[in-house]
Amino acid sequence: MDLILASTSPYRKQLLQRLQLPFKQVAPEFEELGAGALPPTELVLHNTTGKAEAVCALYPQATVIASDQLAICGDLVLGKPGNAESACEQLALLSGKTVSFLTGLAILSPEQKRTDIVPFHVHFRKLTDTEIRTYVEKENPIDCAGSFKSEGLGICLFDHLEGDDPTALIGLPLIRLSQWLRPLDRLRNTMPSF
């Protein structure tokens, strides 16, 4: 059984490893559209599907998993900050506000083609400048949209979380993915059944 994660993300790799399935990670040869190119939900689905199709073209008999994510606060689409200063600015902007994460998921295989968006909402508490600087210095979340890592110290930045699948916030919705993988004949002997 060939299960492929169409991603270079170490976070998505760590998440998929939780399912204890053998898989390989392949970088998709796909140029993603940036913020503003399409409405947010269309953009997430476009980028998610594009990544999956690019890898599926190379491995047509495999089961290919892809994901993409956008973070939205009001009308603002948040990207990865890229440096500590931008991370501090982004967190200052998000203080006391709600950020909605739209995480796209695609699975392409000879048996099925499925796509969906799994939303998750983060309600930030009011943050002081000192809290923001200290957090960014300790966790260096410069490669994360929204400038935090919820699976780490970033959890301290929140008032509360809202959503059905907390792994969607990290970048790969495992609840939905495991629901989609379970019926595949070639995975029946490798998927844990509890």
C-alpha positions in Angstrom: 0.0 0.0 0.0 1.4 3.4 -1.0 0.3 6.2 1.2 1.8 9.5 0.3 1.7 12.8 2.1 1.9 15.6 -0.5 3.7 18.1 1.7 7.1 19.2 2.9 5.6 20.3 6.3 7.3 18.7 9.3 4.1 19.5 11.3 1.9 17.5 8.9 4.4 14.7 8.9 4.3 14.5 12.7 0.5 14.5 12.6 0.2 11.7 10.1 2.7 9.6 12.1 0.1 9.6 14.9 -2.0 7.2 12.7 0.8 4.7 12.7 0.5 4.0 9.0 3.5 3.6 6.7 3.7 6.6 4.4 6.2 8.6 2.4 6.4 12.3 2.1 6.7 13.9 -1.4 7.1 17.5 -2.2 4.3 18.6 -4.5 5.5 20.4 -7.7 2.6 22.9 -7.6 2.6 26.6 -7.4 0.1 27.7 -4.8 -2.0 30.8 -5.3 -1.5 33.5 -2.7 -3.9 35.3 -0.4 -6.5 37.4 -2.4 -6.2 35.3 -5.6 -9.6 33.7 -4.8 -12.1 33.9 -2.0 -10.7 32.1 1.1 -12.6 28.8 0.9 -12.0 28.5 -2.8 -8.3 29.3 -2.3 -7.8 26.6 0.3 -9.6 24.0 -1.8 -7.6 25.1 -4.9 -4.2 24.8 -3.2 -5.1 21.6 -1.4 -6.4 19.8 -4.5 -3.5 21.1 -6.6 -0.9 19.6 -4.3 -2.7 16.3 -4.2 -3.1 16.2 -8.0 0.5 17.1 -8.6 1.7 14.1 -6.5 -1.0 11.8 -7.8 0.2 12.4 -11.4 3.5 10.9 -10.4 2.0 8.1 -8.3 -1.4 7.2 -9.9 -1.9 4.0 -7.9 -1.1 5.6 -4.5 -3.4 7.1 -1.9 -2.3 10.8 -1.8 -3.1 13.1 1.1 -2.8 16.8 0.9 -3.7 19.8 3.1 -3.5 23.5 3.0 -4.5 26.2 5.5 -5.5 29.8 5.7 -5.9 31.9 8.9 -8.4 34.7 8.7 -9.1 37.5 11.2 -12.0 39.7 10.0 -11.1 40.5 6.4 -7.4 39.9 6.9 -5.8 36.7 5.7 -2.8 35.9 7.8 0.4 34.3 6.5 3.5 33.0 8.1 5.3 35.9 9.7 8.8 34.9 8.5 10.7 36.7 11.3 10.3 37.6 15.0 9.4 41.2 14.4 6.5 40.3 12.1 5.4 37.5 14.5 5.2 40.1 17.3 3.2 42.5 15.1 0.8 39.7 14.1 0.2 38.6 17.7 -0.4 42.2 18.7 -3.0 42.5 16.0 -4.7 39.3 17.1 -4.8 40.1 20.8 -8.4 39.9 22.1 -9.7 38.7 18.7 -10.9 35.5 17.0 -8.9 33.9 14.2 -10.6 31.3 12.0 -8.4 28.6 10.5 -9.7 26.9 7.3 -7.8 23.7 6.8 -8.3 22.0 3.5 -8.0 18.2 3.2 -7.8 16.1 0.0 -7.4 12.4 -0.5 -6.9 11.0 -4.0 -6.7 7.3 -4.8 -8.0 4.9 -7.4 -11.0 4.3 -5.1 -11.9 7.8 -4.2 -11.4 11.6 -4.6 -12.5 13.6 -1.6 -12.0 17.2 -0.5 -13.3 19.2 2.4 -12.5 22.1 4.6 -12.3 21.7 8.4 -12.7 25.0 10.3 -11.3 25.8 13.7 -11.5 29.0 15.7 -9.0 30.4 18.1 -10.1 33.1 20.6 -7.1 35.0 21.8 -7.0 36.6 25.2 -5.8 40.1 25.6 -2.0 40.0 25.3 0.6 42.4 26.7 3.6 43.5 24.6 5.9 41.7 27.1 3.9 38.4 26.8 4.1 38.6 23.1 7.8 39.2 23.0 8.5 36.5 25.6 6.4 34.0 23.7 8.0 34.7 20.3 11.5 34.5 21.9 10.8 31.2 23.5 8.9 29.4 20.7 10.0 31.2 17.5 6.8 30.6 15.6 8.0 32.3 12.4 6.9 29.5 10.1 3.3 29.3 11.5 0.3 31.3 10.2 -1.0 33.3 13.1 2.5 33.3 14.8 1.8 30.6 17.3 2.1 26.8 17.9 -1.0 25.5 19.7 0.7 22.2 20.3 3.4 24.1 22.3 3.5 27.1 24.5 1.1 29.0 22.2 -1.8 27.4 24.0 -1.2 30.0 26.8 -2.2 32.8 24.4 -5.8 31.7 24.1 -9.0 32.4 25.9 -10.6 29.3 24.3 -10.7 27.2 21.2 -13.7 26.2 19.1 -13.9 23.3 16.6 -14.4 19.6 16.1 -10.8 18.6 15.4 -7.9 20.2 17.2 -5.4 18.7 14.7 -7.0 20.8 12.0 -5.5 23.8 13.8 -2.0 22.3 13.5 -2.5 21.6 9.7 -3.9 18.1 9.1 -7.4 17.2 10.3 -6.8 13.6 11.5 -10.3 12.9 12.6 -11.7 13.5 9.1 -8.7 11.8 7.5 -9.0 8.6 9.5 -12.7 8.5 8.6 -11.8 8.7 5.0 -9.0 6.2 5.1 -10.8 3.5 7.2 -13.0 2.2 4.3 -10.2 1.8 1.8 -9.7 -2.0 1.1 -5.9 -1.7 1.0 -5.8 0.0 4.4 -8.1 -2.3 6.3 -5.2 -4.4 7.6 -3.1 -1.5 8.6 -5.6 1.0 10.2 -6.0 0.5 13.9 -9.5 -0.6 14.9 -10.5 0.3 18.5 
